[in-house]
Amino acid sequence: MGNKTECALLGFVLALGQNYEAIRRRVTEDRFCKVYTFNSSRKSMSTVVPIDGDDGALVGYRLFTKGASEIVLRKYEPSVCTRVFIHRKRHQEKYKQWMK
């Protein structure tokens, strides 16, 4: 079942009480706005997906990235990183709300 990083990400989804299959049904590949495939110089890969509001209208975009932590962390503002990298259980609810 995938590499260690992918397994960890799937475990993270489960730890947040989410269902990967349900997410993938909601955000199918044809809705991806941009996919940055992995390459050795970037040491990361990213996917941009649309965020729909309650009425179905586009309200923004979300960038999902996985890769070498030292590379990924250099790319983001600290305020964003604090929302993305959750280290304690007490922050999970805040993250769940942010992910909606």
C-alpha positions as CSV (number, residue, x, y, z in Angstrom):
1,M,0.0,0.0,0.0
2,G,2.2,2.9,-1.2
3,N,5.3,4.2,0.4
4,K,5.9,5.3,4.0
5,T,5.0,8.9,3.4
6,E,1.7,8.0,1.7
7,C,0.8,5.5,4.5
8,A,1.5,8.3,7.1
9,L,-0.7,10.7,5.2
10,L,-3.5,8.2,5.1
11,G,-3.1,7.6,8.8
12,F,-3.2,11.3,9.4
13,V,-6.5,11.5,7.5
14,L,-7.9,8.7,9.7
15,A,-6.6,10.3,12.9
16,L,-8.6,13.4,11.9
17,G,-11.7,11.3,11.7
18,Q,-12.0,11.7,7.9
19,N,-12.5,9.1,5.2
20,Y,-10.1,9.1,2.3
21,E,-12.5,7.4,-0.1
22,A,-15.2,10.0,0.6
23,I,-12.7,12.8,0.0
24,R,-11.6,11.3,-3.3
25,R,-15.2,10.9,-4.4
26,R,-15.8,14.6,-3.7
27,V,-12.5,15.9,-5.3
28,T,-11.9,13.7,-8.3
29,E,-8.8,14.0,-10.5
30,D,-10.7,15.9,-13.2
31,R,-11.2,18.7,-10.7
32,F,-7.5,19.1,-10.0
33,C,-6.4,22.6,-11.1
34,K,-2.7,21.9,-11.3
35,V,-0.5,18.9,-10.5
36,Y,3.2,19.5,-9.8
37,T,4.8,16.1,-10.2
38,F,7.7,15.0,-8.0
39,N,11.2,15.8,-9.3
40,S,14.6,15.5,-7.7
41,S,15.4,19.2,-7.7
42,R,12.1,20.2,-6.1
43,K,12.0,17.2,-3.7
44,S,8.3,17.6,-3.4
45,M,5.0,17.2,-5.3
46,S,1.9,19.3,-5.0
47,T,-1.7,19.4,-6.2
48,V,-4.0,22.4,-6.3
49,V,-7.7,21.7,-5.8
50,P,-10.7,24.0,-5.8
51,I,-12.6,24.8,-2.6
52,D,-16.4,24.9,-3.0
53,G,-18.6,26.9,-0.7
54,D,-21.9,25.5,0.7
55,D,-23.7,26.7,-2.4
56,G,-21.2,24.9,-4.7
57,A,-19.6,28.1,-5.9
58,L,-15.8,28.3,-6.0
59,V,-14.5,30.1,-2.9
60,G,-10.7,29.5,-3.3
61,Y,-8.0,26.9,-3.8
62,R,-6.1,24.5,-1.6
63,L,-2.6,23.3,-2.2
64,F,-1.6,19.8,-0.9
65,T,2.1,19.2,-0.8
66,K,4.3,16.3,0.2
67,G,8.0,16.0,0.2
68,A,11.2,16.5,2.1
69,S,10.3,18.4,5.2
70,E,13.3,20.8,5.0
71,I,12.2,21.8,1.4
72,V,8.4,22.0,2.2
73,L,8.8,24.1,5.3
74,R,11.0,26.6,3.5
75,K,8.2,27.3,1.0
76,Y,5.5,28.4,3.4
77,E,4.9,31.3,5.8
78,P,5.0,30.3,9.5
79,S,1.4,31.2,10.0
80,V,0.3,28.7,7.4
81,C,2.6,26.0,8.6
82,T,1.1,26.2,12.1
83,R,-2.2,25.3,10.6
84,V,-0.8,22.5,8.4
85,F,1.5,20.7,10.7
86,I,-0.4,19.5,13.7
87,H,1.6,18.0,16.5
88,R,-0.8,17.7,19.4
89,K,-4.3,16.2,19.6
90,R,-5.8,19.5,21.0
91,H,-5.1,21.1,17.6
92,Q,-7.0,18.5,15.6
93,E,-10.4,20.2,15.9
94,K,-8.9,23.5,14.7
95,Y,-7.4,21.7,11.8
96,K,-10.6,19.9,10.9
97,Q,-12.4,23.3,10.8
98,W,-9.7,24.8,8.6
99,M,-9.8,21.8,6.2
100,K,-13.6,22.3,5.5
